[in-house]
């Protein structure tokens, strides 16, 4: 029996389970990068470009998965 995935797609998003699993890995990486970036921003000056890139990735993942 297959385990139920820990992710849930947004309404209207259609993709097969294998693809969704791979995209979910990318989403987890973006969340980890977001947490790391938040820590770095608290400790030193950092690039606005990095912050914008991370935020853009998180927003893209939020369009695919329910948070």
C-alpha positions, 0 to 999 in steps of 0.5 A: 500500500502506498503512503499518502503524500505529505503535500496537497496540490492547490485546486485546479493544479493537475500533475501526476504523483511522480512529478508532484513528488519531484516538485515537492522536493524543490519546494522543500529546498526553497523553504530551506533556502528561505529559512537560511536567507532569513537567518543571514539577513538577521546577521549581515547585509545581504543582497536584495536580489537573493531575497527577491529570488527566494521570495519569487520561488516560494510564491511559485511553489505556493501556486502549486501546493497548499501551504 
